[in-house]
Amino acid sequence: MLARATYIVAALIFGGSAFAQTAPPMAPAASAAASVVSPGLTPALAEAVNMIRESQYVTAMAKIDAVLAQDARNPQARFLKGVVQSDQEELDDAAVTFQALTEDFPELPEPHNNLAVIWAQQGRYDKARTELEIALKAQPDYAIAHENLGDVYTRLAGAEYDRAVALDKSNKSAQAKLVLVRELYAVAPSNTAPKVVLPKPIKVKPASPVKPK
């Protein structure tokens, strides 16, 4: 399973496995919802997280858009926008959102991870691998990305074993390895709970003043 950045785990049809993305922070308990704000989020975005969890995407996006209207570069708001787009299967739009985040905030591993999940869902495993490697370069201890990269390598290996068998039906070694890879797909759960992560608050450095010549 590939850990995902949206709240819902997206199952891949390939082998019945699922790629999980990193997700927004867990919502506070109902008794404390009025006074507790999710770490690193403004109250408006914390409300948007709860709405996403309840699949209230229209109202969640309204909250997110209101934040973006005041701060167009806000990484958390943009991240959650990608979450909503992914959950609503607007994968092309979500890819654009996460791609822009990787360009504006290359130090954040989560957008790279989420973009990798979208590529994996589309069977574009080479692109998924590239994004996950970038995520791990930014944060070497990012466990979700390590797990996802292992899943991507498994799928790439399966594709190569399959080609080997297609080219040489007598290749018993490739056949055995292909069986093992397919068994690995079969035991991977498709309903694993998403891992909860959100980019840390970003402090954008102000532009240096231009010295007069």
N, C-alpha and C positions, 0 to 999 in steps of 0.2 A: 504494500500500500504506500502510496506516495503522499506525504503529509502536505496539506493544502492550506492556502491562506484564506479561504472562505470558511464560513461556519459549517457548511455541509460537506461531508466526504463525497467526492465524486468517484463513482465506480467506473473502472475501465472495462469495456466489453472483453478485452484481450485476456483470456484465461480466468475471468471472473474475479480478478484482483481489483484493488482500489488504490488510488493515489490520494493521500490526504494532504491538504494544504494547511498552513498555519492559519489560525483563526483569531478573531477579536477576543479581548479579555472576557473571562467569565462574568456574567451579570451578577450583581450583588444579590443577596437573599432578599426576598420580598419584604421582609420586615425592616430592612435597612435601605431599601431602594431609594428612599427620598433623601437620605443624608450621605450615602456612600457613592463616590465617583470612582469609576474604574481607573487604575493607575495610568498616568500619561495622557488621559483624555479630558477634554473639556466636558462640562455637563451636557452640552448639546450632542456631542459625539457619543458620550456614554448612553444617552437615550437612544441614539441611532443604533448602537450595538444591541440593545434590548429589543428594538423593533425588528432588526435583522433576524434575531433568534426566534421571533414570533412570526417571521415571514411577512412582516408588514413593510414591504419594500418601497412602496410609494411614499409613505410617511417618513421612512428612514432616509430615502434619497432627498426628500425635502429638507430634512435636518442637515444632511451632508452638504447639499447645494448652498444652504444658507451660510454655512461655515466657509465654504469655498468662495462665496461672494465677497466675504470680508478678507480672506487670506487664500488666494488662489494656489499658493505653493504648499499649503498645509499638508504634510505627508500622511498624517493619520486620516484626515478626511479623504484624501485621494485614495489611500489604501482601502478604506471602507467602501468607497465608490466602486473600486474593482471587485470587492467582495460581493456587493449587490449585483453587479453585472454578471459575475461568475455564477452566482446562485440562480439567476434568471436565465442562464444558458446563453447570455450575450457574450460569447467567448471572444469574438473579434474585438468588441469594444473593451472587454476586460483586458485583453492582451495589449491594446493601445494604452490603457490606463497604467498597467504595471510596467510596460516598456518605458513610458515617460518617467515613471518614478525611478526606474533603474538608472536613467540618464541624469536626472536631477539630483538623486541621492544615491550614488553608486556604493556608498558605505553601508547601506541597509541590505541585509541578506534576504529579508522576507519577500520583497517584490520579485527578486530573481527566482526564489523558490516557487512563488505563485505562477510566474510566467512559465517556469519549467513544467508545472502541472498542466497548464493549458496546452503546451506543445505536446506533452505526453498523451493527453486526451485525444489529440489529433494524430497520434502515431509518429510525431516528429521527434524521435528519441535523441537524435544527434543534437538538435537545438536544445532539448531539455537538459541533456548532459552538460552542454556548455554553460547554461544558466546556473545549474547547480554547482558547477566547479567555481564559477564566479562568486556565488553565495558563500561557499566554503573558504574562498580566499579572503573574503571580507570578514568572516567569522568562522574560524577553524573548528570551534566547539559546537557548531550548530547541528545538533543531533538529528533534527528532522531532515535537513538537507543530506546528511550522510545516509540516512535510511532511504530517502528518495533516490539518491544516486545509485545505491545498490539495486533498487528496483529497476532503474533505467538500464543499468549494465546487464541485468538479468534478461530484460526484453531484447536488448541488442544481441546478447549471446544466443537467445532462442532463435532470433531471425537468422543468424549466421549458421547455426546447426541445421535449421530447416533448409537453408540453401544448399548446405553440404550434402544432405540426404537427397534432395531433389536432383543434384548433379551426379551423385553416386549412390544408387540404391543399395549397393553392397557394403557401404561404409557402416559397419556395426558400431564403431566407436561413436560416431556422430549421432546415430540412432539412439544409443543408450543415453548420451548427454541430453538429447532433445527430450527424452522421456523424463529425465530428472528435472529439467527446467519446467516442463509442463506440470509435473507433480508439485513443484514449488508454487506455481500459479494457483493450483487447485487448493492448496492449504492456506493461502493468504486470505484473511477475512475481508469481506467486502463491506462490512458495516462497522468498521472500527471508528470509535469516537475521534473527532478531529482534535489535534493538538493545539492548545491555545497560546498564541503568540501574536504580538503586535509590535511594529517598529517602536523603538524608544523615541521619546520626544527629541526633536532636532533643534539645535541652536544654529541658526544660519549666521555666519560671520558677516558683518557689514563690510561693504566695499571700502577698500583703502582710499583715502583722499588723494587726489592727484596733486602732486607737488608742482608749483609753478616753475617754469624754466627760467 
